[in-house]
Amino acid sequence: MKIWTEAYLDVISEDLEPILKRTKGVLVGFNVNIDKIIEITPEVINTVISKQKYQINLQEKRASKIVRSIEDFFYFLFQSLKEGRADEYLIVSNQISMWIERNFSVKDVKIGGQAGIIANLLKKINVNQILLSLPIFNKELMKLLDSSILVVSETGERLSLEEVRNIDEHESNPIIHYVFEFTEGRYSFGDKIVECKRSNRFIISFDLVNSILKIRDSFYNFSIDNIRNFSLAIVSGFHLVHPEVHSQKTIDMIIKPARDLFQKWKKLNPDITIHFEIAATNDKDLRKKIIDTILPFVDSIGLNEQELLDFIEIIDPTTYLLLKGNLSSVNLFKGIRKISSKFPHLRIHLHYLGYYLTLSPPISKELVSRRKKSLLLASLFAAETADKKVITSKEDILNVQILVSSKGMNELHKLEAYLNEEYNKISIFAEEGWFTTPSFTLVSIPTIMVNSPKQLVGLGDTISSISVLFDNI
């Protein structure tokens, strides 16, 4: 534990400014939205349910992932609470949106969507050139973004970079995500009781923009013409693709422009790193399309244990069953190893409570050192976000209390024993934080423990974006 405490203190004491100045430029896309945060407890649910004038039926399973009625809302919420799982569903009716606004108290309004959260974060820590793919120019949405983030503006046939603060256009398409943050407890849904054993979030999106992974033509064309000015692209939002509400479009039709864009970026700038941030993806067909048509064209992916389960279910059903029964560090490693066996070019970053694992093709000791530092920084920023809810500058990590997770350390020791036996090596992986073979390098750290976190939304995005940013500087 002591060695990791010292490692964190070394990173805190380092001046990040010279490192950040080496950043060439970062592209961020594609999902940006307005998040309305709603806190729910057993008492809140009891109050809302008591207002309903009919019996809520939670027995009948829903084939669709669209919330078309209040009953659908309660059904999906019940399932999410039962599993303690972060789920996301779409609504297409303004009436349901209005019902949510009337019946629940909105605690906070903030920028949402992985791309929006990441763009704001990178500006807060002084990354100079952040170009954001903004799907619509909505005034309420743009007010939530750092005003100096760059977007592509179109005047006639001329494309130019403009800071968000200088955009006067307004498009009124609904782009709201209701984020229901729930806590552990016993929830009552009429005659149905559920024991929620894990705090998490449940998201209902009134958003027909991100569901088609909208990329403005202006951003598409400008990014191709200027891709050599960027060293990193962080992309996300594919989990929101929803062809069920766009009957004229298939999944292929929706994601093809993004895939083609990645191919063009890599052809014109082979040195650019494209990082794909995965999110909970309910649709199995969509997951398969992402695996087959997106993962071959990106360099790096970030995911948590639930997202790993979702994708391993498609890639290797046997490993899926193993993971579903036991989310140990050994089994999680086996899961990401299965992905790397199918896509050996990928850098795979798994963030889990207590530790992070990053698996990639073999890398040098110099890059191992940089990657460890990037993971430590990610843990520091995540701890500060969880504790204080917002990052205001890169100096915020100076205030983080260094409490290294004992649970994380225990899991890394278990993984160390497995690796040494499986690959016939003698290593001190848990203390050194890296393990290498002719086919892969694994880098890991125990994370900082935060008691009573105040923020859950965006933690994964913070972890992945900080780690891949400093990994590539």
DAKA-V266321 format. One line per field, one symbol per residue. ss: DSSP state (h for helix, s for strand, l for the rest). psi: psi as a letter, one per 40 degrees, with the letter a starting at -180 (. if undefined). burial: 1 if it has 16 or more other C-alpha atoms within 10 Angstrom, else 0. A space follows every 10 residues. Layout:
ss = ???
psi = ???
burial = ???
This chain:
ss = lhhhhhhhhh hhhlllhhhh lllllssssl llssssssss lhhhhhhhhh llllllllll lllllssllh hhhhhhhhhh hhhlllssss sllhhhhhhh hhhllsssss sslhhhhhhh hhhhllllls ssllllllhh hhhlllllls sssssllsss ssshhhllll llllssssss ssllsssssl lsssssllls sssssssllh hhllllhhhh hhhhhlhhhl lssssllhhh llhhhlllll hhhhhhhhhh hhhhhhhhll llssssslll lllhhhhhhh hhhlhhhlls sssshhhhhh hhhhhlhhhh hhhhhlllhh hhhhhhhhhh hhllllssss ssllssssss llllhhhhhh hhhhhhhhhh hhhhhhhhll lllhhhhhhl lllslhhhhh hhhhhhhhhh hhllllllhh hhlsssllll sssssslsll llllllllhh hhhhhhhhhh hll
psi = dddddddddd ddehhedddd eehdihhhie hhihhhhhhi idddddddde eieihhhedh ihdiehheid dddddddddd ddefihihii iehddddddd ddeihhdihi hihddddddd ddddefhchh hhghdighdd dddeiheeii ihihhbehhi hiiddeheih hehhfhhhhh hiiiahhhgb ehhhhhehha ihhhhghede eefhhidddd dddddedeei ehhhiaedee hgedegdehi ddddeddddd ddddddddge eihhhhhiih hdhddddddd ddeddeeidi ihiadddddd dddddgdddd dddddhfidd dddddddddd ddgeeihhhh hihdiihhhi ihiidddddd dddddddddd dddddddeei hdieededeh hgghhddddd dddddddddd ddefihigdd ddeihiieei hhhiiiihhh hgiehdhedd dddddddddd de.
burial = 0001000100 1100000001 0011111111 1111111111 1100100010 0000010100 0000111000 0111111111 1101111111 1100011001 0001010011 1111111111 1111101111 1111111110 1101110111 1110000000 0111101000 0001111111 1110001110 0001010001 1111111111 1111100110 0111001101 1111111111 1110000000 1001100110 1111110010 0111111111 1100011001 1011111111 1111111111 1110100011 0110001011 1111111111 0011111111 1101111111 1110000101 1111111111 1111111011 1001011001 0111110111 1111111010 0000001011 1011110001 1111111111 0000111111 1111111111 110
